[in-house]
Amino acid sequence: MSHTVIAIHAGTKPEFYAALHRQLEAVLHGERDWVCNLAQTSALLMQALPDLNWAGFYLLKDGGLVLGPFQGKVACVRIAMGKGVCGTAAARRESVVVPDVHAFPGHIACDSASNSEVVVPLLHRGRLLGVLDLDSPSLNRFDAEDARGLERAVEILLTASDVP
């Protein structure tokens, strides 16, 4: 079955994310495979969210984060817990919004075009599975509303998937 991503025309961020969540539920409906759903989610986010240059996942493996399904340029393969924005969000088990990655201590520059970032942990029944990472070439692209909308998207992904 193929899915068509429909352009989301919503006035406010909460309206936008509500529409995105409905679309994500539709895209993931009927498929439980973890990797497939990670790939579909990263593709949908890259297509639906404006002003991104990278959208994807890092998954917890052997005590660190390993690159998972993504959309964008070739990326860093492994990130240590507590290092960079992804490792920090994973270690804290909370979303991290960075308006200017160049001002973030220890930022890992996988793509020099990235200027802002938001990272949301994947938590399933209290267990860390990895993180969702979105990058933008614009400064101040993400805020707390984006983090909340993406946290709900992660909940939809986890509910729709047979997680390892």
Sequence and secondary structure as in RCSB ss.txt:
>XXXX:A:sequence
MSHTVIAIHAGTKPEFYAALHRQLEAVLHGERDWVCNLAQTSALLMQALPDLNWAGFYLLKDGGLVLGPFQGKVA
CVRIAMGKGVCGTAAARRESVVVPDVHAFPGHIACDSASNSEVVVPLLHRGRLLGVLDLDSPSLNRFDAEDARGL
ERAVEILLTASDVP
>XXXX:A:secstr
          SSHHHHHHHHHHHHHHHHTT  BHHHHHHHHHHHHHHHSSS SEEEEEEEETTEEEEEEEEES  
 SEEETTSHHHHHHHHHTS EEES GGGSTT   SSTT  EEEEEEEEETTEEEEEEEEEESSTT   HHHHHHH
HHHHHHHHHHSB  
